[in-house]
Amino acid sequence: MAVIVHSNENIDSALRRLHREVLREKILETYRAKAFRVKPSVLDAEKRRAYAKTKRRRRSASRKAK
C-alpha cells in the first residue's frame, strides 16, 4: 500500500487518499482482530449500531425530502 504525493498536490488530499486506501483494504480492522480478542457480542453490537445509524439517516432524509 502506497500513496505517491505529486509535486502540485496538497498534502491533505494525499493523506485523504491514503486514509481511503486504508479503509478500502480494511487494514485497521484486520489489525484489531489480530491484536485483541473480539467477542462475538461486540461484533453484533457494532453491526446493530451501524444499522441504527443508517436507519436514522434514511429516516431523516425521507423527512427532509417531503
Backbone torsions as a table, in degrees:
resi	resn	phi	psi	omega
1	MET	NA	128.5	-179.9
2	ALA	-155.2	150.2	174.7
3	VAL	-128.2	122.8	179.7
4	ILE	-94.0	124.6	179.1
5	VAL	-89.4	120.7	-179.9
6	HIS	-80.0	161.0	-174.1
7	SER	-65.2	-33.1	-178.0
8	ASN	-98.6	13.1	-176.2
9	GLU	-99.8	142.6	176.9
10	ASN	-73.0	142.7	-177.7
11	ILE	-65.7	-31.2	179.2
12	ASP	-65.6	-39.9	179.3
13	SER	-69.1	-33.4	176.7
14	ALA	-67.2	-41.3	176.6
15	LEU	-64.1	-37.0	177.5
16	ARG	-63.2	-41.6	177.4
17	ARG	-64.0	-40.4	177.8
18	LEU	-62.6	-43.7	179.6
19	HIS	-61.7	-42.8	178.4
20	ARG	-61.7	-40.5	179.8
21	GLU	-66.4	-39.7	177.3
22	VAL	-62.6	-43.0	178.9
23	LEU	-66.0	-39.9	-177.7
24	ARG	-64.7	-39.2	-178.0
25	GLU	-89.1	-0.5	176.2
26	LYS	56.0	43.3	-177.6
27	ILE	-69.3	-44.7	-178.5
28	LEU	-66.2	-39.2	179.2
29	GLU	-65.9	-40.2	178.3
30	THR	-64.6	-42.6	178.8
31	TYR	-61.4	-45.4	-178.6
32	ARG	-64.1	-38.8	179.6
33	ALA	-66.4	-33.9	-178.8
34	LYS	-85.3	-30.1	-176.1
35	ALA	-78.6	-37.2	-175.5
36	PHE	-127.9	155.9	173.7
37	ARG	-82.6	122.7	179.7
38	VAL	-105.5	118.4	-178.6
39	LYS	-71.8	148.0	178.7
40	PRO	-58.9	-31.5	-179.9
41	SER	-66.0	-33.5	178.1
42	VAL	-68.2	-40.0	177.5
43	LEU	-63.0	-42.6	178.6
44	ASP	-62.7	-41.4	179.8
45	ALA	-63.8	-39.4	177.9
46	GLU	-63.6	-41.9	178.5
47	LYS	-63.2	-43.4	178.8
48	ARG	-62.3	-42.3	-179.4
49	ARG	-63.7	-43.1	179.9
50	ALA	-65.5	-39.7	179.1
51	TYR	-66.6	-40.2	179.2
52	ALA	-63.9	-38.7	178.6
53	LYS	-63.9	-45.1	178.3
54	THR	-62.0	-43.1	-179.2
55	LYS	-62.7	-43.3	177.6
56	ARG	-60.5	-45.1	-178.8
57	ARG	-64.1	-42.5	179.7
58	ARG	-63.3	-43.5	-179.0
59	ARG	-63.2	-45.6	-179.0
60	SER	-67.3	-35.3	178.5
61	ALA	-66.9	-38.3	179.2
62	SER	-69.5	-33.5	177.3
63	ARG	-68.9	-38.7	179.4
64	LYS	-69.4	-29.1	-177.8
65	ALA	-72.4	-22.1	-178.4
66	LYS	-70.2	NA	NA
